[in-house]
Amino acid sequence: MFTVTKPARWLKTYQSMLVVGVLTGLDSNAAAMRCGTEIVDEGDTQFDVEMKCGLPIVDEQNRWIYNTGSHTFTKIQYFSGGKLSLIENG
């Protein structure tokens, strides 16, 4: 009978890659966004977001786009009923 006492090296590598992939995927829809020293979060009003982050580079009524600097994703904010409902990486 064949018995395995230690997992194969490829299995450990695969498991590590799987964990990294899952953790990286969790940030695809960010729940909050940093604006300088301020944080905006789902549920904040459009007024609060504008006061904390300033004017967006694109304002399409219920969709605002912010350039958060070089080496970072553009942030896309969606509003529903005047409140922030979703923040996505662009």
C-alpha positions as CSV (number, residue, x, y, z in Angstrom):
1,M,0.0,0.0,0.0
2,F,1.2,3.5,-0.9
3,T,1.2,6.1,2.0
4,V,2.0,9.8,1.7
5,T,3.5,11.3,4.8
6,K,4.4,14.8,3.4
7,P,2.4,16.8,0.9
8,A,4.1,17.2,-2.4
9,R,5.9,20.5,-3.0
10,W,3.6,21.4,-5.9
11,L,0.6,21.0,-3.6
12,K,1.9,23.5,-1.1
13,T,2.7,25.9,-3.9
14,Y,-0.8,25.5,-5.3
15,Q,-2.4,26.1,-1.9
16,S,-0.3,29.3,-1.4
17,M,-1.3,30.6,-4.8
18,L,-5.0,29.8,-4.1
19,V,-4.9,31.8,-0.8
20,V,-3.2,34.8,-2.5
21,G,-5.7,34.7,-5.3
22,V,-8.7,34.6,-3.0
23,L,-7.3,37.5,-0.8
24,T,-6.5,39.6,-3.9
25,G,-10.0,39.0,-5.3
26,L,-11.6,40.3,-2.1
27,D,-10.4,43.8,-2.8
28,S,-12.0,44.1,-6.3
29,N,-15.0,45.9,-4.8
30,A,-13.7,48.1,-2.0
31,A,-16.1,48.9,0.7
32,A,-14.3,52.1,1.7
33,M,-12.0,54.6,0.1
34,R,-9.3,56.9,1.5
35,C,-9.3,60.5,0.5
36,G,-6.2,62.1,2.1
37,T,-6.8,61.6,5.8
38,E,-10.5,61.0,5.4
39,I,-12.4,57.8,4.7
40,V,-15.6,57.5,2.7
41,D,-17.8,54.4,3.0
42,E,-21.0,53.0,1.6
43,G,-23.9,54.9,3.0
44,D,-22.2,58.3,3.0
45,T,-24.1,61.1,1.3
46,Q,-22.9,62.7,-2.0
47,F,-22.3,65.9,0.0
48,D,-20.1,64.1,2.6
49,V,-18.1,62.4,-0.2
50,E,-17.5,65.7,-2.0
51,M,-16.5,67.4,1.3
52,K,-14.0,64.6,2.1
53,C,-12.7,63.8,-1.5
54,G,-13.3,67.0,-3.4
55,L,-14.8,67.1,-6.9
56,P,-14.5,63.9,-9.0
57,I,-12.7,63.9,-12.3
58,V,-15.9,62.5,-13.9
59,D,-19.4,63.3,-12.6
60,E,-22.1,61.3,-14.4
61,Q,-25.0,62.0,-12.0
62,N,-25.0,58.7,-10.0
63,R,-21.5,57.6,-11.0
64,W,-18.4,59.5,-9.8
65,I,-14.8,58.7,-10.8
66,Y,-11.8,59.7,-8.7
67,N,-8.1,59.5,-9.7
68,T,-6.4,58.4,-6.5
69,G,-2.9,59.0,-7.7
70,S,-0.2,57.1,-9.6
71,H,0.3,53.4,-8.9
72,T,-3.3,53.1,-7.6
73,F,-6.5,52.1,-9.2
74,T,-9.1,54.7,-10.3
75,K,-12.0,54.6,-7.9
76,I,-15.6,54.5,-9.3
77,Q,-18.3,55.4,-6.9
78,Y,-22.0,54.7,-7.5
79,F,-24.8,56.6,-5.7
80,S,-28.4,55.5,-5.1
81,G,-30.9,57.8,-3.5
82,G,-28.1,60.4,-2.8
83,K,-26.0,57.9,-0.8
84,L,-22.9,56.0,-1.8
85,S,-23.9,52.4,-2.6
86,L,-20.8,50.9,-4.2
87,I,-17.1,51.7,-4.6
88,E,-15.2,49.8,-7.4
89,N,-11.6,49.8,-8.5
90,G,-11.4,51.1,-12.1
